[in-house]
Amino acid sequence: MDFLLYTYYIIFGLVLVTPFVLFHFKFQEDRSTFGKDLEETFYPILQKKANLLDSLKDLRSDFHSGKITEEEFQSTSIPYLDELDTLEGQLTTLKSDSSVQPLSPLKVLENWKCSNCGSYITIPKAKFCPECGSSRYA
């Protein structure tokens, strides 16, 4: 009797824990086989920049509506502008340091020799041999 009760406890525990484990593994970070996205590294800085720009827009609308004076507007906006300058500097250094190299396109030659049958193909941009059907890149 106790073994049956223990078995039910184990099955009930597995039923309760399984969704959480599957959710954890399904939404893991850095699961891409191609590595991290370049924009992922810039996202926190870009988000902070957007927040600073929104704050400056709010200040400008307050100034134009007459809620704050020009001196208050200038004194309040200076720290935001300084912070924007430092963020722009960080973005330029990160973009210049990124080691992402674009892929070079495949060069398509006009005349090539088939490696399977040995015939010369003069069809422009042909990817397969018209004689034997083998691929040009194989």
C-alpha positions in Angstrom: 0.0 0.0 0.0 2.8 2.4 0.8 4.6 1.7 -2.4 1.5 2.6 -4.4 1.2 5.9 -2.5 4.8 6.7 -3.0 4.5 6.0 -6.7 1.5 8.4 -6.9 3.4 11.1 -5.1 6.3 10.8 -7.5 4.0 10.9 -10.6 2.1 13.9 -9.1 5.4 15.7 -8.4 6.6 15.0 -12.0 3.3 16.4 -13.4 3.7 19.5 -11.3 7.4 20.1 -12.0 7.6 19.2 -15.8 5.9 22.4 -17.1 8.4 24.5 -15.2 11.4 22.6 -16.4 10.2 22.6 -20.0 9.5 26.4 -19.8 13.0 27.0 -18.4 14.7 25.1 -21.2 12.5 26.4 -24.0 13.2 30.1 -23.1 16.9 29.8 -22.4 19.1 32.7 -23.5 21.8 32.3 -26.2 20.2 29.3 -27.9 21.0 30.5 -31.4 23.5 28.4 -33.2 24.8 31.5 -34.9 25.8 33.2 -31.6 24.5 36.4 -30.2 22.8 38.9 -32.3 24.8 42.1 -32.7 21.7 44.3 -31.8 21.4 42.4 -28.5 24.6 43.9 -27.2 23.4 47.4 -28.2 19.9 47.0 -26.9 20.4 48.3 -23.3 22.3 51.4 -24.6 19.7 52.1 -27.2 16.9 51.7 -24.7 18.6 54.1 -22.3 19.1 56.5 -25.2 15.4 56.3 -26.1 14.5 57.0 -22.5 16.7 60.1 -22.4 15.3 61.4 -25.6 11.7 60.9 -24.3 12.7 62.9 -21.1 14.1 65.7 -23.3 10.8 65.7 -25.3 8.8 66.0 -22.1 11.0 68.9 -20.9 10.6 70.7 -24.2 6.8 70.3 -24.1 6.8 71.6 -20.6 8.9 74.6 -21.7 6.6 75.3 -24.7 3.5 75.1 -22.5 4.9 77.5 -20.0 5.2 75.1 -17.0 8.9 75.8 -16.7 11.1 78.8 -17.5 13.9 78.9 -20.0 16.6 78.8 -17.3 14.9 75.7 -15.7 14.7 74.1 -19.1 18.4 74.7 -19.8 19.6 73.6 -16.4 17.5 70.5 -16.4 18.4 69.4 -19.9 22.2 69.7 -19.6 22.6 66.4 -17.6 20.4 64.6 -20.2 22.5 65.9 -23.0 25.8 65.0 -21.3 24.5 61.5 -20.8 23.4 61.3 -24.4 26.9 62.3 -25.5 28.5 59.5 -23.4 26.0 56.9 -24.8 26.8 58.0 -28.3 30.5 57.5 -27.6 29.8 54.0 -26.2 27.8 53.1 -29.3 30.5 54.2 -31.7 33.2 52.3 -29.8 31.0 49.2 -29.6 30.2 49.4 -33.3 33.8 49.9 -34.3 34.9 47.0 -32.1 32.4 44.6 -33.4 34.1 41.8 -35.3 31.2 40.9 -37.6 32.5 40.4 -41.1 30.1 40.2 -44.0 30.1 37.1 -46.1 31.7 37.5 -49.5 29.3 36.5 -52.4 30.1 33.5 -54.5 32.0 34.3 -57.6 30.3 32.9 -60.7 32.6 32.3 -63.6 31.3 32.2 -67.1 33.3 29.2 -68.3 34.0 26.3 -66.0 34.8 22.6 -66.3 32.6 19.9 -64.8 34.4 17.9 -62.3 32.3 14.8 -63.0 32.2 14.5 -66.8 34.9 16.9 -67.8 32.9 19.0 -70.3 33.3 22.8 -70.5 30.2 24.7 -69.6 29.8 28.1 -71.4 26.3 28.9 -70.1 26.5 32.1 -68.0 25.7 31.6 -64.3 25.0 27.9 -64.7 25.0 26.0 -61.4 24.6 22.5 -62.8 26.3 20.7 -65.7 23.9 20.3 -68.6 25.6 17.0 -69.7 25.6 15.0 -66.4 23.6 17.2 -64.0 26.2 17.4 -61.3 26.4 20.5 -59.2 29.0 23.1 -59.9 29.8 23.5 -56.2 30.0 19.8 -55.3 
